[in-house]
């Protein structure tokens, strides 16, 4: 009994997975960058876990939010440029989500 491996198909799947992963990471990173450029710095308060390595206090959370607000005020862009950066960020996140959804649909549907 012999097992034949279609190496060309294997290479196609490998390249598609690699390009898909690079595209998702690229769009997500670019979306975050544009979100920061638009003056909307994402400040995420950490969840408190009993086994957490670092738990921020309320004072540290307020300090981070204050620094984000200060950075947003120092933004040299005009309001139109900030709006354009925000639209670009949303577009990047939409492309990232579309890539993930299309990958799931390809797996589920099979073509």
C-alpha contacts under 8 A as a table, 3 or more apart, distances in Angstrom:
res1	aa1	res2	aa2	distance
6	X	9	X	5.51
6	X	10	X	6.41
7	X	10	X	4.86
7	X	11	X	6.05
8	X	11	X	5.02
8	X	12	X	6.18
9	X	12	X	4.97
9	X	13	X	6.28
10	X	13	X	5.25
10	X	14	X	6.18
11	X	14	X	5.01
11	X	15	X	6.09
12	X	15	X	5.28
12	X	16	X	6.08
13	X	16	X	5.12
13	X	17	X	6.05
14	X	17	X	5.23
14	X	18	X	6.11
15	X	18	X	5.07
15	X	19	X	6.04
16	X	19	X	5.21
16	X	20	X	5.96
17	X	20	X	5.07
17	X	21	X	6.09
18	X	21	X	5.23
18	X	22	X	6.18
19	X	22	X	5.10
19	X	23	X	6.00
20	X	23	X	5.11
20	X	24	X	6.18
20	X	99	X	7.25
21	X	24	X	5.25
21	X	25	X	6.22
22	X	25	X	5.28
22	X	26	X	5.91
23	X	26	X	5.04
23	X	27	X	6.05
23	X	96	X	7.54
23	X	99	X	7.92
24	X	27	X	5.34
24	X	28	X	6.08
24	X	96	X	5.13
24	X	99	X	6.69
24	X	100	X	7.52
25	X	28	X	5.16
25	X	29	X	6.02
25	X	96	X	7.91
26	X	29	X	5.27
26	X	30	X	5.99
27	X	30	X	5.09
27	X	31	X	5.86
27	X	92	X	5.10
27	X	93	X	6.60
27	X	95	X	6.85
27	X	96	X	5.63
28	X	31	X	5.00
28	X	32	X	6.24
28	X	92	X	6.52
28	X	93	X	6.05
28	X	96	X	6.21
29	X	32	X	5.15
29	X	33	X	6.19
30	X	33	X	4.97
30	X	34	X	6.12
30	X	89	X	7.13
30	X	92	X	6.76
31	X	34	X	5.16
31	X	35	X	6.04
31	X	88	X	7.06
31	X	89	X	4.12
31	X	90	X	6.79
31	X	91	X	7.62
31	X	92	X	4.96
31	X	93	X	5.84
32	X	35	X	4.95
32	X	36	X	6.26
32	X	89	X	6.67
33	X	36	X	5.25
33	X	37	X	6.24
33	X	89	X	7.59
34	X	37	X	4.89
34	X	38	X	6.11
34	X	85	X	5.19
34	X	86	X	6.28
34	X	88	X	6.52
34	X	89	X	4.97
35	X	38	X	5.18
35	X	39	X	6.77
35	X	40	X	5.65
35	X	41	X	6.58
35	X	42	X	7.88
35	X	85	X	6.69
35	X	86	X	5.62
35	X	89	X	5.40
36	X	39	X	5.28
36	X	40	X	5.40
36	X	41	X	4.82
36	X	42	X	7.46
37	X	40	X	7.42
37	X	75	X	7.57
37	X	82	X	6.81
37	X	85	X	6.36
37	X	86	X	7.86
38	X	81	X	7.49
38	X	82	X	4.19
38	X	83	X	6.50
38	X	84	X	7.75
38	X	85	X	5.14
38	X	86	X	5.31
39	X	71	X	7.66
39	X	72	X	4.59
39	X	73	X	7.67
39	X	75	X	6.72
39	X	82	X	6.86
40	X	72	X	6.97
41	X	68	X	6.06
41	X	69	X	7.92
41	X	72	X	7.30
43	X	64	X	7.50
43	X	65	X	6.49
43	X	68	X	7.47
45	X	61	X	6.73
46	X	55	X	7.31
46	X	56	X	7.21
48	X	52	X	7.00
48	X	55	X	6.37
49	X	52	X	5.07
49	X	55	X	7.89
52	X	55	X	6.32
56	X	59	X	7.93
56	X	60	X	5.83
56	X	61	X	6.43
57	X	60	X	5.21
57	X	61	X	6.31
58	X	61	X	5.07
58	X	62	X	6.16
59	X	62	X	5.21
59	X	63	X	6.16
60	X	63	X	4.97
60	X	64	X	6.21
61	X	64	X	5.18
61	X	65	X	6.26
62	X	65	X	5.07
62	X	66	X	6.05
63	X	66	X	5.01
63	X	67	X	6.18
64	X	67	X	5.08
64	X	68	X	6.20
65	X	68	X	5.06
65	X	69	X	6.22
66	X	69	X	5.11
66	X	70	X	6.15
67	X	70	X	5.00
67	X	71	X	6.14
68	X	71	X	5.09
68	X	72	X	6.19
69	X	72	X	5.02
69	X	73	X	6.32
70	X	73	X	5.16
70	X	74	X	6.41
71	X	74	X	5.14
71	X	75	X	6.53
72	X	75	X	5.36
77	X	80	X	7.96
77	X	81	X	5.74
77	X	82	X	6.14
78	X	81	X	5.18
78	X	82	X	6.19
79	X	82	X	4.98
79	X	83	X	6.11
80	X	83	X	5.07
80	X	84	X	6.14
81	X	84	X	4.98
81	X	85	X	6.08
82	X	85	X	5.04
82	X	86	X	6.17
83	X	86	X	5.03
83	X	87	X	6.19
84	X	87	X	5.08
84	X	88	X	6.13
85	X	88	X	5.00
85	X	89	X	6.12
86	X	89	X	4.95
86	X	90	X	6.24
87	X	90	X	5.14
87	X	91	X	6.10
88	X	91	X	4.94
88	X	92	X	6.13
89	X	92	X	5.10
89	X	93	X	6.27
90	X	93	X	5.10
90	X	94	X	6.10
91	X	94	X	5.02
91	X	95	X	6.18
92	X	95	X	5.09
92	X	96	X	6.13
93	X	96	X	4.94
93	X	97	X	6.12
94	X	97	X	5.07
94	X	98	X	6.00
95	X	98	X	4.94
95	X	99	X	6.11
96	X	99	X	5.21
96	X	100	X	6.42
97	X	100	X	5.11
97	X	101	X	6.11
98	X	101	X	5.07
98	X	102	X	5.90
99	X	102	X	5.20
99	X	103	X	6.11
100	X	103	X	5.15
100	X	104	X	6.30
101	X	104	X	5.08
101	X	105	X	6.14
102	X	105	X	4.97
102	X	106	X	6.07
103	X	106	X	5.12
103	X	107	X	6.31
104	X	107	X	5.12
104	X	108	X	6.11
105	X	108	X	5.03
105	X	109	X	5.66
105	X	110	X	7.66
106	X	109	X	5.37
106	X	110	X	5.25
106	X	111	X	5.64
107	X	110	X	5.20
107	X	111	X	7.63
